[in-house]
Amino acid sequence: MNYLVDVMPQLLTGASTTVKLFLYTIIGSLPLGILLSFGLSSRFKPIQWVLQLYVWIMRGTPLLLQLIFVFYGLPLAGIVFDRFEAALFAFVLNYAAYYAEIFRGGIQSIPLGQYEASRVLGLTPFQTITRIIIPQVVKIVLPSVGNEVINLIKDTSLVYILGLSDVMRVGKIAMERDTTLLPLLGVALIYLVMTGIATVLMKYLENRLNYYR
């Protein structure tokens, strides 16, 4: 326990990078995923085909491979990111594809009669989307979005491949330095706390949206 107490400040320093990457990814990927979901549901086939190809590539290739491609591959085309920006760019693109598919399913579950009723009431398409469709879709997809949020917390550990000092990398360095597995126990505790907080928040949101039933 004394060793864990001593090493925990180092792990928490790495956890700050993990939390920052997680929050920025959520902020970037959720709105982008919602926009892409409407494109996937569009009747304009060229847009639909392009977005389907994007989603297929993002979901069909490992996130680790995408991280390597963004940081090491794009500079060959003159596009250079620093380590954190490369990780964030890859994470946003990857998770936006997953959120797009989740929200697309939610949008398609809304009966067409609700769109027709909105037109009868004189609502504009923008008002229909923001006031009628999105609130219902959010309620429908929230459990699936919650699962992806939990996965995102754990997937942040992949940034070790870029040399970022996240909590996993700091724990691995401490483990090799002190020849003990105890730092990884501290890493596990930090991830458990983060996923626990995310789970509680998602449950709270689900309860708050119960009035849509």
BAGU-154701 format. One record per residue (C-alpha): x, y, z; residue in one letter. Coordinates in pm, 1 decimal, decimal comma. Last residue first. Layout:
BEGIN
+----------+----------+----------+------+
:       c1 :       c2 :       c3 : rest :
+----------+----------+----------+------+
:        X :        Y :        Z :    A :
...
+----------+----------+----------+------+
//
This chain:
BEGIN
+----------+----------+----------+------+
:       c1 :       c2 :       c3 : rest :
+----------+----------+----------+------+
:  -4168,0 :    722,4 :  -2239,2 :    R :
:  -4001,2 :   1057,1 :  -2305,6 :    Y :
:  -4024,5 :   1139,1 :  -1932,0 :    Y :
:  -3755,2 :    877,8 :  -1870,9 :    N :
:  -3491,5 :   1116,8 :  -2003,4 :    L :
:  -3358,1 :   1212,9 :  -1659,9 :    R :
:  -3328,4 :    845,7 :  -1565,3 :    N :
:  -3120,0 :    772,7 :  -1875,0 :    E :
:  -2900,9 :   1075,9 :  -1803,9 :    L :
:  -2836,2 :    956,5 :  -1447,1 :    Y :
:  -2749,7 :    608,5 :  -1572,4 :    K :
:  -2501,3 :    765,5 :  -1816,2 :    M :
:  -2345,6 :    969,7 :  -1535,1 :    L :
:  -2313,9 :    665,5 :  -1307,6 :    V :
:  -2149,0 :    462,4 :  -1585,0 :    T :
:  -1903,8 :    743,1 :  -1666,7 :    A :
:  -1804,1 :    771,8 :  -1299,3 :    I :
:  -1750,7 :    395,4 :  -1277,0 :    G :
:  -1551,8 :    392,1 :  -1601,5 :    T :
:  -1317,7 :    656,2 :  -1459,7 :    M :
:  -1287,3 :    490,2 :  -1119,2 :    V :
:  -1219,5 :    150,8 :  -1278,7 :    L :
:   -957,3 :    304,5 :  -1507,7 :    Y :
:   -779,4 :    459,1 :  -1208,8 :    I :
:   -794,5 :    132,8 :  -1013,8 :    L :
:   -650,9 :    -61,1 :  -1308,1 :    A :
:   -360,4 :    183,9 :  -1335,9 :    V :
:   -289,7 :    141,5 :   -963,8 :    G :
:   -285,5 :   -234,6 :  -1007,3 :    L :
:    -53,7 :   -181,4 :  -1303,8 :    L :
:    183,1 :      5,9 :  -1071,9 :    P :
:    185,8 :   -302,9 :   -843,7 :    L :
:    333,9 :   -532,2 :  -1109,0 :    L :
:    685,8 :   -494,0 :   -973,3 :    T :
:   1031,1 :   -458,1 :  -1127,9 :    T :
:   1074,0 :    -97,7 :   -997,1 :    D :
:   1174,0 :     59,5 :  -1327,4 :    R :
:    978,6 :   -181,2 :  -1549,2 :    E :
:    657,2 :   -135,4 :  -1349,7 :    M :
:    705,5 :    240,9 :  -1322,7 :    A :
:    745,9 :    267,5 :  -1701,8 :    I :
:    436,7 :     50,1 :  -1756,9 :    K :
:    232,0 :    263,6 :  -1518,1 :    G :
:    338,4 :    583,6 :  -1693,7 :    V :
:    247,2 :    428,3 :  -2029,1 :    R :
:    -96,4 :    321,1 :  -1906,6 :    M :
:   -172,7 :    655,4 :  -1740,7 :    V :
:    -92,6 :    851,8 :  -2054,1 :    D :
:    253,7 :    979,4 :  -2133,4 :    S :
:    216,1 :    981,1 :  -2510,6 :    L :
:    473,1 :    770,9 :  -2696,7 :    G :
:    262,5 :    719,9 :  -3008,3 :    L :
:    207,3 :    347,5 :  -2940,0 :    I :
:    112,3 :    436,6 :  -2581,5 :    Y :
:   -195,2 :    596,9 :  -2736,8 :    V :
:   -371,0 :    260,3 :  -2715,9 :    L :
:   -461,0 :    317,8 :  -2348,9 :    S :
:   -727,7 :    562,1 :  -2468,0 :    T :
:   -923,4 :    256,1 :  -2577,6 :    D :
:  -1033,0 :    190,0 :  -2218,5 :    K :
:  -1208,2 :    525,7 :  -2177,5 :    I :
:  -1346,8 :    498,4 :  -2529,7 :    L :
:  -1502,1 :    159,4 :  -2457,4 :    N :
:  -1695,4 :    309,3 :  -2165,8 :    I :
:  -1819,8 :    592,2 :  -2389,8 :    V :
:  -1910,5 :    336,8 :  -2657,1 :    E :
:  -2129,0 :    148,2 :  -2409,1 :    N :
:  -2296,6 :    472,0 :  -2303,9 :    G :
:  -2375,6 :    555,5 :  -2666,2 :    V :
:  -2551,3 :    219,4 :  -2693,6 :    S :
:  -2754,3 :    288,3 :  -2378,5 :    P :
:  -2836,5 :    645,2 :  -2498,9 :    L :
:  -2958,8 :    540,8 :  -2844,4 :    V :
:  -3334,8 :    552,1 :  -2785,9 :    I :
:  -3341,3 :    853,2 :  -2553,4 :    K :
:  -3112,9 :   1050,7 :  -2785,0 :    V :
:  -3332,7 :    959,3 :  -3082,3 :    V :
:  -3643,3 :   1097,0 :  -2910,3 :    Q :
:  -3480,3 :   1430,3 :  -2828,7 :    P :
:  -3324,1 :   1441,7 :  -3181,4 :    I :
:  -3651,0 :   1393,2 :  -3371,8 :    I :
:  -3900,7 :   1641,4 :  -3229,1 :    I :
:  -3734,4 :   1965,4 :  -3122,1 :    R :
:  -3404,5 :   1971,4 :  -3313,9 :    T :
:  -3504,1 :   1777,5 :  -3627,2 :    I :
:  -3855,3 :   1917,3 :  -3660,2 :    T :
:  -3734,6 :   2268,3 :  -3584,5 :    Q :
:  -3472,9 :   2241,5 :  -3860,7 :    F :
:  -3729,3 :   2100,6 :  -4106,3 :    P :
:  -3960,6 :   2396,2 :  -4026,7 :    T :
:  -4262,2 :   2337,4 :  -3806,3 :    L :
:  -4604,0 :   2429,8 :  -3942,9 :    G :
:  -4807,3 :   2188,9 :  -3731,8 :    L :
:  -4893,8 :   1991,2 :  -4045,3 :    V :
:  -4523,2 :   1967,6 :  -4127,3 :    R :
:  -4452,3 :   1830,3 :  -3780,1 :    S :
:  -4731,1 :   1574,3 :  -3817,7 :    A :
:  -4572,7 :   1452,4 :  -4142,1 :    E :
:  -4233,7 :   1411,0 :  -3974,7 :    Y :
:  -4399,8 :   1225,9 :  -3685,9 :    Q :
:  -4584,9 :   1001,6 :  -3928,1 :    G :
:  -4254,6 :    880,9 :  -4069,1 :    L :
:  -4207,2 :    675,5 :  -3751,9 :    P :
:  -3874,5 :    725,4 :  -3567,3 :    I :
:  -3668,5 :    403,6 :  -3578,5 :    S :
:  -3467,3 :    532,2 :  -3874,8 :    Q :
:  -3328,3 :    813,6 :  -3662,7 :    I :
:  -3220,0 :    574,7 :  -3386,2 :    G :
:  -3043,8 :    342,8 :  -3628,3 :    G :
:  -2864,5 :    639,7 :  -3783,3 :    R :
:  -2770,7 :    755,7 :  -3431,5 :    F :
:  -2582,5 :    432,5 :  -3361,6 :    I :
:  -2424,2 :    423,2 :  -3706,4 :    E :
:  -2301,5 :    781,0 :  -3675,0 :    A :
:  -2179,4 :    716,1 :  -3320,1 :    Y :
:  -1954,4 :    437,6 :  -3448,0 :    Y :
:  -1817,6 :    650,9 :  -3731,7 :    A :
:  -1767,2 :    947,5 :  -3498,4 :    A :
:  -1567,1 :    713,8 :  -3275,0 :    Y :
:  -1302,5 :    649,1 :  -3537,2 :    N :
:  -1273,5 :   1002,5 :  -3674,4 :    L :
:  -1255,6 :   1153,0 :  -3325,5 :    V :
:  -1001,1 :    894,6 :  -3205,9 :    F :
:   -771,5 :    941,9 :  -3504,7 :    A :
:   -771,3 :   1321,0 :  -3474,2 :    F :
:   -722,0 :   1306,3 :  -3096,9 :    L :
:   -424,1 :   1069,7 :  -3125,1 :    A :
:   -261,6 :   1281,1 :  -3395,5 :    A :
:   -323,2 :   1598,6 :  -3193,0 :    E :
:   -162,2 :   1439,3 :  -2886,8 :    F :
:    146,8 :   1324,5 :  -3072,8 :    R :
:    206,2 :   1635,8 :  -3283,2 :    D :
:     41,7 :   1636,6 :  -3620,3 :    F :
:    198,8 :   1659,6 :  -3967,9 :    V :
:     20,4 :   1650,6 :  -4301,6 :    I :
:    280,1 :   1668,8 :  -4581,4 :    G :
:    165,6 :   1352,1 :  -4758,3 :    A :
:    444,6 :   1144,4 :  -4600,2 :    L :
:    348,4 :   1316,8 :  -4273,6 :    P :
:     12,7 :   1133,0 :  -4303,7 :    L :
:    167,8 :    790,3 :  -4250,7 :    G :
:    348,5 :    811,2 :  -3915,6 :    Y :
:    101,6 :    993,0 :  -3690,8 :    F :
:   -225,3 :    933,9 :  -3878,1 :    V :
:   -135,9 :    583,4 :  -4000,6 :    F :
:    -12,0 :    466,8 :  -3660,5 :    I :
:   -328,3 :    589,0 :  -3489,3 :    L :
:   -543,2 :    423,7 :  -3757,6 :    Q :
:   -363,8 :     93,3 :  -3704,9 :    L :
:   -431,3 :    111,4 :  -3330,9 :    L :
:   -796,4 :    189,0 :  -3402,4 :    L :
:   -818,8 :   -143,2 :  -3583,4 :    P :
:   -976,6 :   -140,7 :  -3931,4 :    T :
:  -1335,3 :   -229,5 :  -4023,4 :    G :
:  -1512,4 :     33,6 :  -3815,9 :    R :
:  -1324,1 :    328,5 :  -3961,9 :    M :
:  -1310,1 :    185,0 :  -4314,1 :    I :
:  -1679,2 :     83,6 :  -4321,4 :    W :
:  -1787,2 :    417,5 :  -4171,8 :    V :
:  -1597,7 :    608,1 :  -4440,8 :    Y :
:  -1736,5 :    387,5 :  -4718,8 :    L :
:  -2089,5 :    435,1 :  -4582,7 :    Q :
:  -2028,6 :    809,5 :  -4574,9 :    L :
:  -1927,5 :    813,8 :  -4941,4 :    V :
:  -2222,2 :    594,0 :  -5040,7 :    W :
:  -2477,0 :    808,9 :  -4853,0 :    Q :
:  -2341,3 :   1128,4 :  -5000,2 :    I :
:  -2365,2 :    981,4 :  -5352,1 :    P :
:  -2714,3 :    837,7 :  -5278,5 :    K :
:  -2901,2 :   1154,5 :  -5184,8 :    F :
:  -3188,1 :    999,2 :  -4988,4 :    R :
:  -3010,5 :   1087,3 :  -4667,0 :    S :
:  -3006,6 :    848,7 :  -4369,4 :    S :
:  -2627,5 :    816,8 :  -4382,3 :    L :
:  -2603,8 :   1196,2 :  -4411,4 :    G :
:  -2829,9 :   1232,8 :  -4108,1 :    F :
:  -2600,6 :    995,3 :  -3917,6 :    S :
:  -2297,0 :   1195,7 :  -4026,6 :    L :
:  -2427,0 :   1504,5 :  -3846,5 :    L :
:  -2493,4 :   1304,5 :  -3527,8 :    I :
:  -2148,3 :   1143,6 :  -3545,6 :    G :
:  -1982,6 :   1482,6 :  -3583,7 :    L :
:  -2168,3 :   1612,1 :  -3277,5 :    P :
:  -2056,2 :   1303,7 :  -3078,3 :    L :
:  -1700,6 :   1280,8 :  -3212,7 :    S :
:  -1557,5 :   1619,6 :  -3122,2 :    G :
:  -1676,0 :   1676,0 :  -2764,5 :    I :
:  -1641,8 :   1305,6 :  -2683,0 :    I :
:  -1287,9 :   1296,9 :  -2822,8 :    T :
:  -1192,3 :   1610,6 :  -2632,0 :    Y :
:  -1317,1 :   1456,0 :  -2307,9 :    L :
:  -1135,1 :   1124,6 :  -2353,4 :    F :
:   -807,5 :   1283,8 :  -2465,7 :    L :
:   -813,4 :   1516,7 :  -2165,3 :    K :
:   -895,1 :   1233,0 :  -1927,0 :    V :
:   -607,3 :   1018,8 :  -2055,9 :    T :
:   -361,1 :   1307,5 :  -2044,8 :    T :
:   -464,3 :   1381,6 :  -1685,1 :    S :
:   -430,2 :   1010,6 :  -1606,7 :    A :
:    -57,2 :   1031,3 :  -1676,0 :    G :
:    -16,4 :   1279,6 :  -1391,9 :    T :
:   -243,6 :   1059,2 :  -1182,3 :    L :
:     -6,7 :    767,9 :  -1237,4 :    L :
:    291,0 :    970,0 :  -1116,7 :    Q :
:     96,8 :   1086,1 :   -809,7 :    P :
:     -2,3 :    719,5 :   -744,9 :    M :
:    354,1 :    587,5 :   -718,6 :    V :
:    406,9 :    671,9 :   -351,7 :    D :
:     60,1 :    566,3 :   -240,0 :    V :
:     97,2 :    241,7 :   -433,7 :    L :
:    433,8 :    177,3 :   -263,4 :    Y :
:    285,3 :    238,3 :     80,1 :    N :
:      0,0 :      0,0 :      0,0 :    M :
+----------+----------+----------+------+
//
